[in-house]
Amino acid sequence: MIRKSGLLYKSFYILQKDLHQEFRTRYAINAIFLFAITTLVVVSFSIGAAELSQNILSSLLWIIIFFSAMTGLSHVFVREEEQQTADTLKLVAPPVAIYLGKLLFNILLLLGLELILIPLYVVFMDMSVGNLPVFILMIVLGSTGVSAVATIMAAIISRTSAKGALFAVLSFPVMLPVLILSIQGTALAIQGSSISAGMDEIQMLLLFIIVIVTASILLFEFVWIL
């Protein structure tokens, strides 16, 4: 049982608060879903009946995921500043719990988007996935990496005036290794390669996630709390 004074309990409390608030306002949900679906429709109609390689299909998928994430994942901290609830949040939970709760929220939000986006992408783009387990693993790892970068960047830009522009500009260079590895691994999965063929991408993504989450936990107090 998780103690109510424990770190995990407070992290899940932050997650529960954000989920409740998001389902009440639906700001981030509407933003990322509308952008993703609109972009998918535009891309599919632009391509028409052309046959695309696995690399291009994988690249287009992750481009849609990336830009969708940029439209909504920053809201997790921007909302606290706009509604002037940041100071109250700092009093009820330690910095690590706040960061982990926000990170879990962004991961769930992005995976929720992909549960709808990817089946539609398969249909609209006439794509077949050769190795479904590896494909799912690459999507989950890539989304976790994107969410980890987006969460700490959202904390950094939450107090600035040009939040939207800065969020994408700061996030992209840090997120680039995740996108490259995810595109390569997803292309292998679409092609039908075994998990051993994509092991380098999987290991590098895991290493990146561990590094970025650890660094974010160590730096979070200085970039948002203080």
Secondary structure, 3 states (H helix, E strand, C coil): CCCCCCHHHHHHHHHHHHHHHHHHHCHHHHHHHHHHHHHHHHHHHHHCCCCCCHHHHHHHHHHHHHHHHHHHCCHHHHHHHHCCCHHHHHHHCCHHHHHHHHHHHHHHHHHHHHHHHHHHHHHHCCCCCCCHHHHHHHHHHHHHHHHHHHHHHHHHHCCCCCHHHHHHHHHHHHHHHHHHHHHHHHHHHHHCCCCCCCHHHHHHHHHHHHHHHHHHHHHHHHHHHC
